[in-house]
Amino acid sequence: MDLKINGKVAIVTGASAGVGEAIAREFAAAGVKLVLTARGADRLSATSQKLRNETGAEVVAVPIDVTEAEAGEQLVEAASKRFGGVDIVVNNAGRAHPGGLMENDDAAWKEMEDIKLHAMIRLNRAAIPVMRERGWGRIVNMSSVGGIYPNPKLLISHVLSAAINNLTRGLALEVAPQGILVNAVALGAIRTENWEENMLPKVRQTRPDLADLGDEELIARVGAEYTPVGRFGTSEEIADITAFLASNRNGFVTGCTIEASGGAERFF
Ligand SMILES: NC(=O)c1ccc[n+]([C@@H]2O[C@H](COP(=O)([O-])OP(=O)(O)OC[C@H]3O[C@@H](n4cnc5c(N)ncnc54)[C@H](OP(=O)(O)O)[C@@H]3O)[C@@H](O)[C@H]2O)c1
């Protein structure tokens, strides 16, 4: 499908790995100019070079921690300096945080609020004036199905995902008259480094009945048990949805949280 975004400029956060990298690849293949960010400069630089080699896309790597107060402004400034502005923002940086209310202190809540919510608010606030001037913009916020169906094993992530879904809906109504569409993608279990690092150890803890299984077998088993389609999702599947929402083929979907979870309401 021609996404009709050739020549547009996108900022993708958390773009050095997993879902963010797959989204950046989809945009690069559609002729979008990219500002990519993550904290780890080496991996971000390697991913950016890989995308240039694969697609010939123009890619600027801006290593930044999105929780820094000025990060949103700095990313929009980088896009404006190199490409003259920004048309598309994908707020994807983040990770899961295991545990329920009694397992997490204020510091854990504060850290996750900064990563998940405040970084998103700041980048959107910095990009919208530029999109308004252009009369066109697309914002996609990464969320979780836990924002709709909370699971106490991941309480902080899921409370914040609900906030992201509400932010998405409210902001969509605020900026729709200016040609800016805002949507969220609520991820189910997507097999990435994040999942393997954060979730797999937790699954092992909570499922002693599966202790004998190796990682691959365990992932296959958990995917089959919890996901109606019978498996984990892939980063590429999330990139396909995101690219459509962020494209010029989407003109009438805004304020929605799209569940991309293979029908699942929980991961484990
Ligand atoms: N995978 C799933 O099953 C799943 C389910 C629900 C929701 N999600 C959400 O979907 C998004 C992508 O997940 P993923 O599985 O693709 O994660 P991933 O494989 O761990 O990749 C995360 C990316 O974000 C970057 N990042 C993390 N913290 C950052 C920060 N403070 N500032 C800037 N960049 C940062 C990482 O690079 P650096 O570490 O170098 O910064 C990396 O590029 C996340 O927001 C995650 O919470 C994922």
The ligand as an SDF file (V2000), in Angstrom:
LIG
                    3D

 48 52  0  0  0  0  0  0  0  0999 V2000
    6.8780   -5.7020   23.8750 N   0  0  0  0  0  0  0  0  0  0  0  0
    5.7010   -5.7640   24.4400 C   0  0  0  0  0  0  0  0  0  0  0  0
    5.1260   -6.8510   24.6340 O   0  0  0  0  0  0  0  0  0  0  0  0
    4.9900   -4.4990   24.8750 C   0  0  0  0  0  0  0  0  0  0  0  0
    3.7050   -4.6070   25.4390 C   0  0  0  0  0  0  0  0  0  0  0  0
    3.0260   -3.4500   25.8220 C   0  0  0  0  0  0  0  0  0  0  0  0
    3.6260   -2.2010   25.6310 C   0  0  0  0  0  0  0  0  0  0  0  0
    4.8890   -2.1230   25.0960 N   0  0  0  0  0  0  0  0  0  0  0  0
    5.4790   -0.7790   24.9240 C   0  0  0  0  0  0  0  0  0  0  0  0
    5.8740   -0.6230   23.5630 O   0  0  0  0  0  0  0  0  0  0  0  0
    7.0580    0.2030   23.4910 C   0  0  0  0  0  0  0  0  0  0  0  0
    8.1650   -0.5230   22.7190 C   0  0  0  0  0  0  0  0  0  0  0  0
    8.4640   -1.7160   23.4030 O   0  0  0  0  0  0  0  0  0  0  0  0
    9.6100   -2.7090   22.9040 P   0  0  0  0  0  0  0  0  0  0  0  0
    9.1930   -4.0360   23.4170 O   0  0  0  0  0  0  0  0  0  0  0  0
    9.9200   -2.5130   21.4780 O   0  0  0  0  0  0  0  0  0  0  0  0
   10.8630   -2.1640   23.7760 O   0  0  0  0  0  0  0  0  0  0  0  0
   12.4750   -2.4380   23.5840 P   0  0  0  0  0  0  0  0  0  0  0  0
   12.7210   -3.5610   22.6570 O   0  0  0  0  0  0  0  0  0  0  0  0
   13.0430   -2.5210   24.9620 O   0  0  0  0  0  0  0  0  0  0  0  0
   12.9570   -1.0790   22.9590 O   0  0  0  0  0  0  0  0  0  0  0  0
   12.7750    0.0840   23.7210 C   0  0  0  0  0  0  0  0  0  0  0  0
   13.4190    1.2380   22.9810 C   0  0  0  0  0  0  0  0  0  0  0  0
   13.1920    2.4320   23.7520 O   0  0  0  0  0  0  0  0  0  0  0  0
   14.4590    3.0240   24.0770 C   0  0  0  0  0  0  0  0  0  0  0  0
   14.2980    3.6910   25.3640 N   0  0  0  0  0  0  0  0  0  0  0  0
   13.9620    3.1190   26.5630 C   0  0  0  0  0  0  0  0  0  0  0  0
   13.9200    4.0570   27.5330 N   0  0  0  0  0  0  0  0  0  0  0  0
   14.2120    5.2440   26.9310 C   0  0  0  0  0  0  0  0  0  0  0  0
   14.3480    6.5740   27.3830 C   0  0  0  0  0  0  0  0  0  0  0  0
   14.1610    6.8920   28.6770 N   0  0  0  0  0  0  0  0  0  0  0  0
   14.6690    7.5470   26.4890 N   0  0  0  0  0  0  0  0  0  0  0  0
   14.8560    7.2400   25.1890 C   0  0  0  0  0  0  0  0  0  0  0  0
   14.7480    5.9950   24.6880 N   0  0  0  0  0  0  0  0  0  0  0  0
   14.4410    5.0080   25.5470 C   0  0  0  0  0  0  0  0  0  0  0  0
   15.4410    1.8490   24.0480 C   0  0  0  0  0  0  0  0  0  0  0  0
   16.7900    2.2400   23.8100 O   0  0  0  0  0  0  0  0  0  0  0  0
   17.7770    2.6480   25.0490 P   0  0  0  0  0  0  0  0  0  0  0  0
   17.6150    1.5780   26.0810 O   0  0  0  0  0  0  0  0  0  0  0  0
   19.1290    2.7240   24.4410 O   0  0  0  0  0  0  0  0  0  0  0  0
   17.2950    3.9800   25.5280 O   0  0  0  0  0  0  0  0  0  0  0  0
   14.9090    1.0870   22.8250 C   0  0  0  0  0  0  0  0  0  0  0  0
   15.3060    1.7360   21.6380 O   0  0  0  0  0  0  0  0  0  0  0  0
    7.4360    0.5260   24.9490 C   0  0  0  0  0  0  0  0  0  0  0  0
    6.9000    1.7740   25.3030 O   0  0  0  0  0  0  0  0  0  0  0  0
    6.7640   -0.5910   25.7350 C   0  0  0  0  0  0  0  0  0  0  0  0
    6.4940   -0.2300   27.0690 O   0  0  0  0  0  0  0  0  0  0  0  0
    5.5640   -3.2400   24.7190 C   0  0  0  0  0  0  0  0  0  0  0  0
  1  2  1  0
  2  3  2  0
  2  4  1  0
  4  5  1  0
  4 48  2  0
  5  6  2  0
  6  7  1  0
  7  8  2  0
  8  9  1  0
  8 48  1  0
  9 10  1  0
  9 46  1  0
 10 11  1  0
 11 12  1  0
 11 44  1  0
 12 13  1  0
 13 14  1  0
 14 15  2  0
 14 16  1  0
 14 17  1  0
 17 18  1  0
 18 19  2  0
 18 20  1  0
 18 21  1  0
 21 22  1  0
 22 23  1  0
 23 24  1  0
 23 42  1  0
 24 25  1  0
 25 26  1  0
 25 36  1  0
 26 27  1  0
 26 35  1  0
 27 28  2  0
 28 29  1  0
 29 30  1  0
 29 35  2  0
 30 31  1  0
 30 32  2  0
 32 33  1  0
 33 34  2  0
 34 35  1  0
 36 37  1  0
 36 42  1  0
 37 38  1  0
 38 39  2  0
 38 40  1  0
 38 41  1  0
 42 43  1  0
 44 45  1  0
 44 46  1  0
 46 47  1  0
M  CHG  2   8   1  16  -1
M  END
$$$$
